[in-house]
Amino acid sequence: MKSPSPPAVIPRSPLLKPASRIWAITAAAALAQFMIVLDERVVNIALPTIRVDLGMGTAMMQWVITGYLVTFGGLLLFGARASDLFGRRRMFLIGVVVFTMASLAGGLAPGGSVLIGARLLQGIGAAIIAPSSLTLITAVNLTPQARARGMGVWAVMTSAGAATGVVLGGVLTEWLGWRSVMFVNVPIGAALVVAALATLVPSKTLPRPNMKLDIAGAALVTIGVGALVYGIAVGARLGWVSIPVLASLTGGVVALVVFVLVEQRSSAPLLRLGLLGIRSVRRANISLVAFGAALTASLYYLSLYLQRGMEYDPLQAGLALLPMSVLLGAGALVAPRLVRTGIRGLPVYGSVTAAAGLIWLALAGTGPFLTTVLPPTLILGAGLGVVLVPITVAATTGVSVDELGTASGLLNVSRQIGGAVGLAALVTIVDAIAPSSAAGNDGTGIAMTAALCALTAVSAIGLTRTTSPTSRPRGTRP
């Protein structure tokens, strides 16, 4: 029987009083999550301008988003493991530096290939930063009630990043050009480096047996997901039975199968497969894959439709999505309280509501903002806003204390990979059935995204019957 790992030691900071440490750590972790999501959204709103300026086709353009998601999601577990081994402070600084330098390179990119390369590096940096986010919150908020509040803060900052991103992306793109949406990360990253050097104390981690980096596992899962996404993305253009597509899809499946075999035999696996044997963890992560696909595809097609179908400029598109984004944040804020009142099917209700909003918008066509865009996007925001928190709680329910970090990393992986694969698949499907709609000229892509919301609802049925924000992780004291 595996002996539990020693509890994490949170070093004292000479600049913080003990009573303030928990909230300071929670705030810092949530701010790191905010920065990552912000970057994702500001780039989303600038996509049409980037496409024209750099002469990128539809298939290449989606990799500006998908490339980031693939490296981010594929390396998240690796980043979590590295943080355990080398210390969160050190890895956080490395991640911020990589992310900041990649943002600078993206802003200076002379062409689409360089921009996509910069986005891949941004994903690597984000994968190193992210383990200091939800993992820290679950580690320092020890009581079930405190953990639920911390998760609520994390989810609110996730939604706030989306809200700020769509508006800031429109403002920057309209007034300063699309390159400014990449440059905006540079001062934020520099400030985070200064703050980390000034306030974070190096961790004095206790040694653990068999602690080593699972390089083979990290490489296999990243290659596997990347190959699958590439095959799906180019399948319609090159032909589903073409050699490059078949080789990519087959190679992706083989890499993921080998990853499972490697993890089963590894003395220090990147992911202990037994964790997926916990019902709440397994079902929550399936739901998070669907939710990640729905959220990413919704924002992608909304941005394109508003700017191409409705002929809004980037600033108008960002402002048009602001009310929806505010409801996203408000929904995440009230979701923990709704669950505590006994509403167990919240992810299902929210996903169905979001699907209704998308269908309404797709059928509305073009028209005045107040009657055509605002009502359905408010419904969409209200629906998606209440989905993430209860699923996140379920994904960490029943997990032993020494595996909370892995569970936190796994749920981030599921959400990011869902976004990458879901967007690639949906763009391919829309391009195949309605080529004229691939660039967002009408509501076809938005209507198709409603199916992803419906899939989220189906996968979340019964998920929260046995879980709640006050559920206790195994191995904790009352």
Secondary structure, 3 states (H helix, E strand, C coil): CCCCCCCCCCCCCCCCCHHHHHHHHHHHHHHHHHHHHHHHHHHHHHHHHHHHHHCCCHHHHCHHHHHHHHHHHHHHHHHHHHHHHHCHHHHHHHHHHHHHHHHHHHHCCCCHHHHHHHHHHHHHHHHHHHHHCHHHHHHHCCCHHHHHHHHHHHHHHHHHHHHHHHHHHHHHHHHHCCCHHHHCHHHHHHHHHHHHHHHCCCCCCCCCCCCCCCHHHHHHHHHHHHHHHHHHHHHHHHCCCCHHHHHHHHHHHHHHHHHHHHHHHCCCCCCCHHHHHCHHHHHHHHHHHHHHHHHHHHHHHHHHHHHHCCCCCHHHHHHHCHHHHHHHHHHHHHHHHHHHCCCCCHHHHHHHHHHHHHHHHHHHCCCCHHHHHHHHHHHHHHHHHCCHHHHHHHHCCCCCHHHHHHHHHHHHHHHHHHHHHHHHHHHHHHHHHCHHHCCCCCCHHHHHHHHHHHHHHHHCCCCCCCCCCCCCCCCCCC
